[in-house]
Each structure stands twice: as C-alpha cells, then as structure tokens.
Amino acid sequence: MPKRTLQGVVVSDKTDKTVVVRVDRRFTHPIYKKTIRRSKNYHAHDENNEFSTGDQVWIEESKPISKLKRWRVTQGEKKKTA
C-alpha cells in the first residue's frame, strides 16, 4: 500500500527537527451542499531544520518517530519574501 502524501503550510517550527503543518481540505456538506473548509495540524519530522513558518511543504506518512510524529517532510518551497 503506498504512503499517503499531503500538502500544507508550516505554522510552527519552534521545536528541534519538528515542524507543525496545517493541511486544509475542502468538501461539500452532504445536506446543505455548501463547500466547507476544514484544517488539521500534523507534526512532521524535519531532519535539517530547513523549513520555517509560512513555507509550503509536502509530508509523507512514516513509521512512528515520537509520541506525536508520524509524518516526514519530503519536499517544500520556501516562502517568498518581498
């Protein structure tokens, strides 16, 4: 079975080798037919501490790394600064 990959935005990078990634999803409400946005935070392993708040990253499912970390950062794009 392939590993799941998700795309999200880094919302916190305060802990060592860990980033918190917010993943947004959109779906239609089954009764009201209105589009709803839901988000969920995932703790992901960032080995080299290369990503910071605001960066766009892709995370991949992995074996448990710690109590909260079950995801690993695979790639990302740095936030463009003006």
N, CA, C and O atoms as CSV, one atom per row, in Angstrom:
chain,resi,resn,atom,element,x,y,z
A,1,MET,N,N,0.841,-1.174,0.000
A,1,MET,CA,C,0.000,0.000,0.000
A,1,MET,C,C,0.894,1.249,0.000
A,1,MET,O,O,1.808,1.341,0.819
A,2,PRO,N,N,0.652,2.201,-0.892
A,2,PRO,CA,C,1.511,3.388,-0.965
A,2,PRO,C,C,1.304,4.300,0.246
A,2,PRO,O,O,0.256,4.298,0.892
A,3,LYS,N,N,2.344,5.071,0.519
A,3,LYS,CA,C,2.269,6.016,1.626
A,3,LYS,C,C,1.473,7.233,1.212
A,3,LYS,O,O,1.573,7.687,0.073
A,4,ARG,N,N,0.681,7.765,2.133
A,4,ARG,CA,C,-0.101,8.962,1.849
A,4,ARG,C,C,0.811,10.181,1.847
A,4,ARG,O,O,1.739,10.270,2.651
A,5,THR,N,N,0.547,11.113,0.950
A,5,THR,CA,C,1.250,12.385,0.952
A,5,THR,C,C,0.226,13.504,1.034
A,5,THR,O,O,-0.832,13.436,0.409
A,6,LEU,N,N,0.542,14.523,1.800
A,6,LEU,CA,C,-0.334,15.664,1.984
A,6,LEU,C,C,0.458,16.946,1.761
A,6,LEU,O,O,1.676,16.972,1.939
A,7,GLN,N,N,-0.234,17.997,1.373
A,7,GLN,CA,C,0.397,19.290,1.148
A,7,GLN,C,C,-0.165,20.271,2.159
A,7,GLN,O,O,-1.373,20.304,2.396
A,8,GLY,N,N,0.729,21.087,2.767
A,8,GLY,CA,C,0.263,22.037,3.760
A,8,GLY,C,C,1.243,23.172,3.975
A,8,GLY,O,O,2.242,23.299,3.267
A,9,VAL,N,N,0.937,23.991,4.966
A,9,VAL,CA,C,1.743,25.161,5.290
A,9,VAL,C,C,2.292,25.001,6.703
A,9,VAL,O,O,1.570,24.595,7.614
A,10,VAL,N,N,3.567,25.321,6.880
A,10,VAL,CA,C,4.182,25.240,8.199
A,10,VAL,C,C,3.629,26.363,9.075
A,10,VAL,O,O,3.687,27.534,8.700
A,11,VAL,N,N,3.091,26.002,10.240
A,11,VAL,CA,C,2.561,27.007,11.154
A,11,VAL,C,C,3.453,27.191,12.382
A,11,VAL,O,O,3.331,28.194,13.084
A,12,SER,N,N,4.348,26.237,12.651
A,12,SER,CA,C,5.257,26.370,13.781
A,12,SER,C,C,6.532,25.580,13.501
A,12,SER,O,O,6.492,24.478,12.954
A,13,ASP,N,N,7.669,26.171,13.893
A,13,ASP,CA,C,8.954,25.471,13.754
A,13,ASP,C,C,9.782,25.634,15.018
A,13,ASP,O,O,11.012,25.622,14.962
A,14,LYS,N,N,9.122,25.784,16.147
A,14,LYS,CA,C,9.816,26.079,17.399
A,14,LYS,C,C,10.581,24.889,17.974
A,14,LYS,O,O,11.613,25.078,18.618
A,15,THR,N,N,10.098,23.672,17.755
A,15,THR,CA,C,10.777,22.509,18.301
A,15,THR,C,C,11.879,22.039,17.363
A,15,THR,O,O,11.830,22.281,16.157
A,16,ASP,N,N,12.885,21.358,17.937
A,16,ASP,CA,C,14.039,20.908,17.178
A,16,ASP,C,C,13.665,19.736,16.276
A,16,ASP,O,O,13.079,18.756,16.736
A,17,LYS,N,N,14.004,19.837,14.992
A,17,LYS,CA,C,13.770,18.792,13.987
A,17,LYS,C,C,12.293,18.457,13.803
A,17,LYS,O,O,11.964,17.363,13.345
A,18,THR,N,N,11.401,19.379,14.152
A,18,THR,CA,C,9.961,19.156,14.014
A,18,THR,C,C,9.302,20.418,13.480
A,18,THR,O,O,9.647,21.530,13.881
A,19,VAL,N,N,8.358,20.235,12.578
A,19,VAL,CA,C,7.515,21.342,12.126
A,19,VAL,C,C,6.059,20.918,12.283
A,19,VAL,O,O,5.724,19.741,12.152
A,20,VAL,N,N,5.205,21.890,12.562
A,20,VAL,CA,C,3.770,21.636,12.623
A,20,VAL,C,C,3.186,22.145,11.314
A,20,VAL,O,O,3.343,23.316,10.967
A,21,VAL,N,N,2.510,21.256,10.589
A,21,VAL,CA,C,1.999,21.570,9.258
A,21,VAL,C,C,0.480,21.588,9.300
A,21,VAL,O,O,-0.141,20.635,9.770
A,22,ARG,N,N,-0.134,22.685,8.801
A,22,ARG,CA,C,-1.586,22.779,8.699
A,22,ARG,C,C,-2.007,22.321,7.306
A,22,ARG,O,O,-1.584,22.892,6.301
A,23,VAL,N,N,-2.841,21.288,7.257
A,23,VAL,CA,C,-3.342,20.754,5.991
A,23,VAL,C,C,-4.822,21.107,5.881
A,23,VAL,O,O,-5.623,20.727,6.736
A,24,ASP,N,N,-5.181,21.836,4.824
A,24,ASP,CA,C,-6.566,22.231,4.599
A,24,ASP,C,C,-7.227,21.272,3.619
A,24,ASP,O,O,-6.598,20.807,2.668
A,25,ARG,N,N,-8.499,20.982,3.859
A,25,ARG,CA,C,-9.260,20.177,2.908
A,25,ARG,C,C,-10.607,20.833,2.700
A,25,ARG,O,O,-11.134,21.487,3.600
A,26,ARG,N,N,-11.163,20.657,1.513
A,26,ARG,CA,C,-12.467,21.227,1.163
A,26,ARG,C,C,-13.392,20.103,0.750
A,26,ARG,O,O,-13.002,19.188,0.025
A,27,PHE,N,N,-14.631,20.188,1.226
A,27,PHE,CA,C,-15.623,19.199,0.840
A,27,PHE,C,C,-16.999,19.844,0.865
A,27,PHE,O,O,-17.189,20.905,1.459
A,28,THR,N,N,-17.948,19.200,0.220
A,28,THR,CA,C,-19.315,19.694,0.165
A,28,THR,C,C,-20.138,19.061,1.279
A,28,THR,O,O,-20.086,17.850,1.497
A,29,HIS,N,N,-20.891,19.890,1.975
A,29,HIS,CA,C,-21.736,19.391,3.054
A,29,HIS,C,C,-22.804,18.470,2.464
A,29,HIS,O,O,-23.428,18.812,1.460
A,30,PRO,N,N,-23.019,17.297,3.083
A,30,PRO,CA,C,-23.939,16.323,2.474
A,30,PRO,C,C,-25.392,16.789,2.378
A,30,PRO,O,O,-26.107,16.370,1.468
A,31,ILE,N,N,-25.841,17.642,3.292
A,31,ILE,CA,C,-27.232,18.090,3.265
A,31,ILE,C,C,-27.368,19.478,2.646
A,31,ILE,O,O,-28.210,19.693,1.773
A,32,TYR,N,N,-26.538,20.422,3.099
A,32,TYR,CA,C,-26.696,21.809,2.673
A,32,TYR,C,C,-25.964,22.144,1.372
A,32,TYR,O,O,-26.155,23.229,0.822
A,33,LYS,N,N,-25.141,21.242,0.882
A,33,LYS,CA,C,-24.426,21.391,-0.394
A,33,LYS,C,C,-23.525,22.633,-0.433
A,33,LYS,O,O,-23.244,23.167,-1.506
A,34,LYS,N,N,-23.084,23.078,0.720
A,34,LYS,CA,C,-22.186,24.222,0.796
A,34,LYS,C,C,-20.755,23.709,0.962
A,34,LYS,O,O,-20.518,22.719,1.655
A,35,THR,N,N,-19.805,24.389,0.320
A,35,THR,CA,C,-18.414,23.987,0.434
A,35,THR,C,C,-17.873,24.400,1.797
A,35,THR,O,O,-17.998,25.552,2.212
A,36,ILE,N,N,-17.271,23.436,2.480
A,36,ILE,CA,C,-16.752,23.661,3.824
A,36,ILE,C,C,-15.245,23.441,3.819
A,36,ILE,O,O,-14.748,22.521,3.170
A,37,ARG,N,N,-14.511,24.298,4.555
A,37,ARG,CA,C,-13.074,24.120,4.694
A,37,ARG,C,C,-12.766,23.640,6.100
A,37,ARG,O,O,-13.223,24.228,7.080
A,38,ARG,N,N,-12.000,22.582,6.194
A,38,ARG,CA,C,-11.553,22.055,7.483
A,38,ARG,C,C,-10.031,21.957,7.435
A,38,ARG,O,O,-9.448,21.702,6.381
A,39,SER,N,N,-9.400,22.160,8.578
A,39,SER,CA,C,-7.948,22.037,8.622
A,39,SER,C,C,-7.552,21.152,9.789
A,39,SER,O,O,-8.287,21.002,10.766
A,40,LYS,N,N,-6.370,20.572,9.657
A,40,LYS,CA,C,-5.850,19.696,10.692
A,40,LYS,C,C,-4.345,19.911,10.770
A,40,LYS,O,O,-3.689,20.117,9.749
A,41,ASN,N,N,-3.799,19.863,11.983
A,41,ASN,CA,C,-2.364,20.039,12.159
A,41,ASN,C,C,-1.675,18.693,12.311
A,41,ASN,O,O,-2.169,17.802,13.003
A,42,TYR,N,N,-0.531,18.557,11.657
A,42,TYR,CA,C,0.282,17.350,11.742
A,42,TYR,C,C,1.682,17.738,12.182
A,42,TYR,O,O,2.228,18.736,11.713
A,43,HIS,N,N,2.267,16.953,13.083
A,43,HIS,CA,C,3.662,17.136,13.463
A,43,HIS,C,C,4.496,16.297,12.506
A,43,HIS,O,O,4.263,15.097,12.355
A,44,ALA,N,N,5.473,16.936,11.858
A,44,ALA,CA,C,6.275,16.235,10.855
A,44,ALA,C,C,7.753,16.380,11.178
A,44,ALA,O,O,8.181,17.389,11.739
A,45,HIS,N,N,8.524,15.369,10.822
A,45,HIS,CA,C,9.963,15.342,11.072
A,45,HIS,C,C,10.697,16.143,9.993
A,45,HIS,O,O,10.535,15.893,8.799
A,46,ASP,N,N,11.496,17.099,10.431
A,46,ASP,CA,C,12.301,17.947,9.542
A,46,ASP,C,C,13.749,17.818,9.995
A,46,ASP,O,O,14.201,18.562,10.866
A,47,GLU,N,N,14.473,16.877,9.408
A,47,GLU,CA,C,15.794,16.479,9.886
A,47,GLU,C,C,16.785,17.634,9.997
A,47,GLU,O,O,17.518,17.720,10.983
A,48,ASN,N,N,16.820,18.524,9.002
A,48,ASN,CA,C,17.843,19.570,8.972
A,48,ASN,C,C,17.331,20.939,9.425
A,48,ASN,O,O,18.032,21.936,9.256
A,49,ASN,N,N,16.141,21.008,9.989
A,49,ASN,CA,C,15.547,22.280,10.415
A,49,ASN,C,C,15.568,23.315,9.296
A,49,ASN,O,O,15.873,24.483,9.536
A,50,GLU,N,N,15.246,22.893,8.071
A,50,GLU,CA,C,15.352,23.803,6.924
A,50,GLU,C,C,14.077,24.584,6.631
A,50,GLU,O,O,14.126,25.556,5.877
A,51,PHE,N,N,12.940,24.198,7.199
A,51,PHE,CA,C,11.688,24.880,6.898
A,51,PHE,C,C,11.248,25.748,8.064
A,51,PHE,O,O,11.432,25.385,9.226
A,52,SER,N,N,10.665,26.901,7.746
A,52,SER,CA,C,10.214,27.821,8.779
A,52,SER,C,C,8.748,28.180,8.531
A,52,SER,O,O,8.151,27.742,7.549
A,53,THR,N,N,8.191,28.963,9.411
A,53,THR,CA,C,6.778,29.331,9.355
A,53,THR,C,C,6.429,29.987,8.016
A,53,THR,O,O,7.129,30.887,7.553
A,54,GLY,N,N,5.345,29.527,7.407
A,54,GLY,CA,C,4.880,30.086,6.145
A,54,GLY,C,C,5.315,29.310,4.919
A,54,GLY,O,O,4.803,29.562,3.828
A,55,ASP,N,N,6.249,28.370,5.059
A,55,ASP,CA,C,6.714,27.585,3.916
A,55,ASP,C,C,5.675,26.540,3.513
A,55,ASP,O,O,4.963,25.993,4.355
A,56,GLN,N,N,5.605,26.279,2.224
A,56,GLN,CA,C,4.707,25.256,1.677
A,56,GLN,C,C,5.479,23.938,1.631
A,56,GLN,O,O,6.557,23.884,1.039
A,57,VAL,N,N,4.948,22.866,2.246
A,57,VAL,CA,C,5.670,21.595,2.304
A,57,VAL,C,C,4.761,20.428,1.936
A,57,VAL,O,O,3.536,20.527,2.008
A,58,TRP,N,N,5.379,19.332,1.544
A,58,TRP,CA,C,4.705,18.066,1.302
A,58,TRP,C,C,5.190,17.104,2.360
A,58,TRP,O,O,6.394,16.977,2.586
A,59,ILE,N,N,4.252,16.416,3.018
A,59,ILE,CA,C,4.618,15.469,4.061
A,59,ILE,C,C,4.160,14.068,3.664
A,59,ILE,O,O,3.171,13.897,2.951
A,60,GLU,N,N,4.898,13.080,4.142
A,60,GLU,CA,C,4.628,11.690,3.791
A,60,GLU,C,C,4.505,10.869,5.068
A,60,GLU,O,O,5.232,11.085,6.038
A,61,GLU,N,N,3.579,9.932,5.048
A,61,GLU,CA,C,3.362,9.042,6.170
A,61,GLU,C,C,4.618,8.221,6.440
A,61,GLU,O,O,5.308,7.821,5.502
A,62,SER,N,N,4.920,7.966,7.707
A,62,SER,CA,C,6.080,7.134,8.043
A,62,SER,C,C,5.787,6.377,9.336
A,62,SER,O,O,4.733,6.542,9.949
A,63,LYS,N,N,6.730,5.560,9.726
A,63,LYS,CA,C,6.576,4.851,10.995
A,63,LYS,C,C,6.662,5.863,12.140
A,63,LYS,O,O,7.210,6.948,11.948
A,64,PRO,N,N,6.142,5.542,13.315
A,64,PRO,CA,C,6.183,6.499,14.426
A,64,PRO,C,C,7.618,6.896,14.778
A,64,PRO,O,O,8.481,6.043,14.987
A,65,ILE,N,N,7.852,8.208,14.838
A,65,ILE,CA,C,9.172,8.743,15.154
A,65,ILE,C,C,9.213,9.159,16.620
A,65,ILE,O,O,10.239,9.004,17.282
A,66,SER,N,N,8.099,9.689,17.131
A,66,SER,CA,C,7.979,10.052,18.540
A,66,SER,C,C,6.509,9.937,18.921
A,66,SER,O,O,5.709,9.352,18.191
A,67,LYS,N,N,6.168,10.499,20.066
A,67,LYS,CA,C,4.787,10.407,20.550
A,67,LYS,C,C,3.797,11.027,19.565
A,67,LYS,O,O,2.719,10.475,19.349
A,68,LEU,N,N,4.144,12.156,18.969
A,68,LEU,CA,C,3.222,12.853,18.069
A,68,LEU,C,C,3.587,12.747,16.597
A,68,LEU,O,O,2.724,12.941,15.741
A,69,LYS,N,N,4.837,12.444,16.280
A,69,LYS,CA,C,5.287,12.494,14.884
A,69,LYS,C,C,5.088,11.157,14.176
A,69,LYS,O,O,5.662,10.139,14.561
A,70,ARG,N,N,4.268,11.185,13.142
A,70,ARG,CA,C,4.069,10.023,12.263
A,70,ARG,C,C,4.220,10.438,10.806
A,70,ARG,O,O,3.860,9.675,9.910
A,71,TRP,N,N,4.744,11.629,10.553
A,71,TRP,CA,C,4.898,12.165,9.205
A,71,TRP,C,C,6.319,12.676,9.027
A,71,TRP,O,O,6.991,13.019,9.999
A,72,ARG,N,N,6.770,12.723,7.785
A,72,ARG,CA,C,8.114,13.178,7.449
A,72,ARG,C,C,8.008,14.160,6.286
A,72,ARG,O,O,7.274,13.916,5.328
A,73,VAL,N,N,8.747,15.277,6.370
A,73,VAL,CA,C,8.741,16.258,5.306
A,73,VAL,C,C,9.551,15.699,4.143
A,73,VAL,O,O,10.699,15.296,4.329
A,74,THR,N,N,8.961,15.669,2.928
A,74,THR,CA,C,9.669,15.151,1.763
A,74,THR,C,C,10.235,16.257,0.896
A,74,THR,O,O,11.360,16.155,0.408
A,75,GLN,N,N,9.464,17.310,0.703
A,75,GLN,CA,C,9.937,18.434,-0.106
A,75,GLN,C,C,9.179,19.680,0.288
A,75,GLN,O,O,8.176,19.609,0.998
A,76,GLY,N,N,9.662,20.831,-0.178
A,76,GLY,CA,C,8.988,22.060,0.178
A,76,GLY,C,C,9.455,23.237,-0.635
A,76,GLY,O,O,10.458,23.170,-1.345
A,77,GLU,N,N,8.711,24.318,-0.520
A,77,GLU,CA,C,9.051,25.573,-1.187
A,77,GLU,C,C,9.133,26.654,-0.125
A,77,GLU,O,O,8.236,26.795,0.706
A,78,LYS,N,N,10.217,27.412,-0.161
A,78,LYS,CA,C,10.387,28.498,0.793
A,78,LYS,C,C,9.393,29.608,0.504
A,78,LYS,O,O,9.020,29.838,-0.647
A,79,LYS,N,N,8.968,30.295,1.556
A,79,LYS,CA,C,8.063,31.424,1.409
A,79,LYS,C,C,8.818,32.556,0.745
A,79,LYS,O,O,9.949,32.868,1.120
A,80,LYS,N,N,8.188,33.167,-0.243
A,80,LYS,CA,C,8.817,34.283,-0.940
A,80,LYS,C,C,8.748,35.532,-0.076
A,80,LYS,O,O,7.678,35.922,0.390
A,81,THR,N,N,9.909,36.156,0.133
A,81,THR,CA,C,9.944,37.377,0.928
A,81,THR,C,C,10.037,38.579,0.001
A,81,THR,O,O,10.747,38.538,-1.004
A,82,ALA,N,N,9.341,39.623,0.327
A,82,ALA,CA,C,9.303,40.800,-0.537
A,82,ALA,C,C,10.441,41.748,-0.267
A,82,ALA,O,O,10.546,42.788,-0.918
